[in-house]
């Protein structure tokens, strides 16, 4: 992933150095397990631990000849071990090391993403509580529907991110599997107890049944989870973009001193962060498709998945980490315009009370269709006559046959729409 979208912690997890360090952890854990089983003597194991040294430039040099990165790694760490080098990679295949090491990276990625999600959840919760009673227009199909509160809108975000935390925790469990089972997964050359010991030492679980590799449905679950969470952030960012439009201007991204919105137009204050996050979510979703493609491999394994995973696993992890960081900062500094929310409510000239009125007419004995059409007729006249819905209802002879002036008045209380929102807060936040 390019530096522009990379943060240090996640980048370190997916760095070349960290990957190779994890390879060494696996190899040493296997040697330790072999020592416990009495296959490697204690003195030999102590010499291996003491003498083994990583030299990444040397690995790259050897790889020029071997054309195989794991084989080059084995050659390099074996160079100064003498006769003890015979125990390095004993009974293993490359994927024993690669997949078990990748599980460590995936697990660490999950833990970092869970931390970022929890922080974002708390940030959204704080803003949702602050704007619990800030009334705004709810929109469906981009058109005014019925009033909500801005806090309620944020509460849907909070709930979605809470689900994101939970699925990420489940995903962490799903991908925390290693394998030390040999070339086709049958433990032909190594005891299953070795696998159990190694995985336990590394904080992983043994893959119940592997081929040459850990089954790639596990990786696909990880990539799909990242895509779902990125898509949630895109939903929120799209909402901010829409509500920042000049014609609406109920929300606005923070605009720092000295920032420029356009190279040509000095007046521009564009929702560039939200737009960026929407764009990056597309990459993560696309990568999840590549992850699904990697599930199907030839027989006990081919190598068609390998090159893909070198790109999609680090890139999706690093991008979602960046997205969560940026969106959290956006929400922390979001500019809210309650006065514009009120102005936009007034643009509807009260037609959003139409369902309240219709339901009152139904209670008076009208069929639903009759009540619907009577109310709809009046709403269609609002713009034509440039009058409020309430005015036209008060003067409508048909409506007055069924409802008194007081009953009509009671239909036009905006608090009616938000009266149950506190119950939703209690259900979600406790």
N, C-alpha and C positions, 0 to 999 in steps of 0.2 A: 504494500500500500504506500502511496506517495506520502511524503512527510506532512503535507498540508492537512491531512485528515488523520494523523497518527498522534496518539498521546503516549507518554513514556512507559507507563505501567503495562499496558496491553502490548505495546510494541516489544517490550522486553520479553514477555511471555512467548511471543512468536518470532523472536530473533533467532538467527542462525546459531549463535553462541548458546542460547538457552536450549535449543533443540538438541544440539550435540552434547551438552551437559546432561540432558535427560537420557540420552543414549548410554552415556557412561554410568549413570545411576542404575539403569536396568542391567547392564553387563556386570557391574559390581554386586548388585543384589543377587544375580544368578550365581556368581562365584561364592558369595556368602552362603547361599542355600546349598550349594554343592559341598561346601565345607561342613555345614551342619549334617549333611547326609553321609559324611565320611569319604566322599569322593576326592575332594581336595584337602590336603593336610593343612593344619592350622598355620604352619610356617610358610607354606606356599601362598596361602590366602593373605597373610600379613605382608609378604613381599609384594604381591600384586597391588594391595592397597597403597603401600608406601611408594612403589616405583611408577605406578601408572600416571602419566601426565598427558593432558590434552594439548595439542598443538594444531590449531585450526588451519593456519597457512600450510602446514605440512600435509594435513588431510587433503587440502585442495590440490596440492602438488601431486600426491599419490593418485588422486582421482583422475588426473589427466591421463594416467596410464590404465587404471582399472575400469574407468567409465562406470563406476559404481560407488556411490557416496558412502554407503554403510560398510562396504568391503574396504574402502580406503580408510575409514575410521578405525576398523579393526586392525588393519596393518599398522596404522600410526601408533595406537596405544600399545601394540604388541612389541614395537621396535626395541624398547629398552627393558623388556621384562625377562629376557633370557628364556630358560626352559619353562618358566611359569606361564609363558605366553600361550602354551598349548591348551590352557583352561579357558582362555578368552573365547567366547562364543561357542562354548562346548555344547553340542547337541541342539543348537539353535538354528533358526532361519532368520533372514533379515527382518521380516515382518514381526517376529517376536519382539525385537528391539524397537522397531519403528512404531508399531501400533501401541505398544505399552507406553512408550515415551509420548506419543501423541495424546494418549488418554490423560497424561499428566497436564499437558498444555490445555486440553479441552476443559478439564476440571478446574484448573486455575482461571481460565477465561470465564467460566460460569460464575465462579466466586466473585470475580471483579465486577461482572455485569449485574449480579444480584445486588451487590453493594451500591452500584450506580442507580439501579432501579428503585431501591428502597429510598435513596436520597431524593430522587425525583418524585416518588410517591409522597414523601413528607412535604416537599415544596408545593406540590399541587394541593395537598390537604390544607396547608396554611392559607393559600389564596382562596380556596373554596369556602373556608370558614369566614374569611374576611368579607366575601361577597355573597354570603348566604341570602341576604335580603335585597341585593341589587337587581331590580327587575329589568328585564330586557325582552325583546321579541324572540320567540321561538320560530324557527323557519323550517318548512318542509318544501322540497323542490326549489329552494332558494326564495320562496315566497312566504310572506308573513302568515303564521299559523295561529298560535296562541302564546301568551306571555309565559316566560319561565324566569328563573333568576340566573345570573351569571355564575353564581356559586353552584347551582344545580348542574349547569353545563360542565363545570370543572369536576363535579362529583362523578360524572360519567367517565372522565379521564382518570380520576383517582381509582375508580373501581377496575378499569381496564388495566392500569399499571399494576394493581394488586394481583390481578390474574397473571400478569406477566411475571411477577416475582415467583408465583407458585409454579408456573410451567417451567421457569428457568431452574427452579430447585429440582423438579422432577427430571428435567433434562440432565442436570448435573449427575444425578444418580444413574441415568440411562447410559451416559457415555463414560462412566468411571470403571471401565472394564479393560483389563489387559489380557495378553495371552503369551504363554511360554510353552507352546505345544508342538513345535517343529514344523517341518516343511508342508505337511498337509493336515496338521491339526490332530494327529493320532497319538502323539507322545511316544513315537517309535524309538526315539533316542534319548528321551529325558522323562523323568518321573513326574506325574501330575502334582506330586507334593512340592516339587520345585516351583511350579507355577503358583501354587497356593501361597507359598512362603514369599515369593517375590512380590506378588500383587498385594499381599497383606502389608508388607514392609513399605510399599509405595503408596498405601492408602487407596488401593484399587480392589476390585473384585475379579476373580478369574472368569473369563468368558466360558459359559456352560458348554457350548460346542462351537469350536472355531474350525475354519478351513486353514489355509495358510495365513489368513488375516482375520481380524475382528470383523464381523459382518457389518457392511456399510449402511444398513438401515439405522444403526446407532448414530453415525455421523449425519445422516439425513435428518434425523430427529433434531439434532443440534442446529443444523442450518435452517431447518423449517421454523424452529422456535425463534431464532434470530430474525427471520423474515417476518414472522407474525408481529414481534415487538417493534421492528422497524416500521411496519405498516400501521401500527397503532400511533406511533410518533408522527407518521405522515398524516394520519387523520387529524390529529391535534394541530399540526402545523398548517394544514390546509384550511382549517377553521380560522386560525389567526390571519392567514393571508386574505381570506374572504372578508373578515370583519375589519381589516385594515383598509379596504378599498375606500377611496375618497367619498363615494356615495353613502357609505355606511359609517366608517371611522369610529367604531365602538372599541376597538383594540388597536394597539400599535406596538411594534417591536421597539426595544430601546434603541435610541439613536445617539451615539456618543459625540462628545465635542470633537470637532475636526473631521468627523466622518463625512464621506461624500456618497450621495445616493446615485449619482449619474455623472459621467464625464462631460455630458453635454448640457444637462438641465439642472441648475443649482437648486431648484425647489424640491427635487425628488427625495423622498424618504421611503425607500422600497423595503418590503418584507424579505430581505435577502437571506436571512438565517433560515426562515421557514422554507423558502424556496430551495435552499441548499439541502436541507434535511429531506425534503420530498424527493429530490433527485437522487440522493445517496441511498434512500430506501429501495429504489429501483434496482440498484446493484446487488443489494443483499437478497432481494427476491429472486433475481436472475441466478444468483449463486445457489440458492436453494434448489432450483431446477437442476443445475449441474450435479448437486448432491444426490438427487433422486436418480439421475442417470447412472451414477456410480454404484448403485446397489447391484445392478446386473453385471456380473463378470463371468468369464469363461471358467467352467469347472471349479476347481478349488482356488483359483485366482489367476487373473492376468494382471498386467501393469497399467491398463488404460486409465484407471482411477487415480494413479499416483500423481501424474503431472497436474491433474485438475485440482487435487487436494492441496498441492503446494501453493496454489493461488487462492482458492475459495475459503479455506479454513482461516488462514491469517487475515485475509482481506475482510471477510464478513465480521470477524471478531473485532478487529481494529475499527472498522466503520461503525458498528453498533456502539462500541465504547465511546467513540467521538460524538455520535448522534445524541446519546443520552447526556453526555457532558454539556453539549451545546444547548440542548433543549431545556435542561435544568436551569442554565444561566438565563435563557430567554424568559422562562416562567418567573424566575426570581425578580426580573427587571421589567416585566410586562407593564405597559402603560394602559390603563383602563379608563374609559370615558363614559361614566354613568349618565352624564347630561346628554350625550349623543344617543345613548340607548333610549332615553325618554323621548327625545325628538323623533327617533325612528318609530317608536310605538305610536306616536301621534299621527304619523303619516297614514296609518291605516284607517283613520277616522272611525275607530271603534268597531269595525266589522268583525274583529276577532271575538266579539261577544256573541256571534251568530249561533254557536252551538248551545250556549247557555240559554238563549231565548228559545231555540227549537225544543230543548228538553222541557222547558217550562210549559210550552204549548202542548207537548205530548202528555204531560202530567194532567193538563186540563181536558184531555179526552181526544185530541186530534190524532189521526194516524201519523206515523213517522213521515210518510211521503208528503202528506198535506202540510205538515209543519215545516218540513224541509223546504218545500217549494215556496211557501209563504215568506219564509225568512230569506231565502235565496233571492227572491224578486226584489226585496228591499235592498239587499246588499249590492245588487247590480246597479241600483239607482244612486248609490253614494257618490261615485265619481262624476256621474252625469249631472247631478244637481249640486255638487260641491257642498254637500251638507254632511253632518255626522250621522252615523248609523242610528244613534239614539234619537236624534231629532226626527228622523223619518219613521222610526218605530212608533214614537209617541203620537204621530199624526196619522198612522195607518189605521183605517177603520176596521179592517179584518182582525188585526192583532188586538185592538181595543175591545173587541167582542169577548175575548177570552182572558185578557189580563188588564188589571187596573193600573193606574199610573204608578202606584207604590210598588206593585209587583214587577212592572217594567224597570223601575228605578233599581230594584234589587238585582236585576239581571246585569247591571252595568257596574259592578264592583270588581276592580282589577285584582283585589286580594283573593277573590274566589279561585283564581288560577293557581296561586302559589300556596294556598292554605295547607296543603298536605306535604309540601316540600320538607318541613321540619321532621316529619315522620320518616322520610327517605334518608335524611341525614342521620337520624337515630339508628336506622336499620344498617346503614353503611359504616358509620363511624362509631356507633355505640354510644 
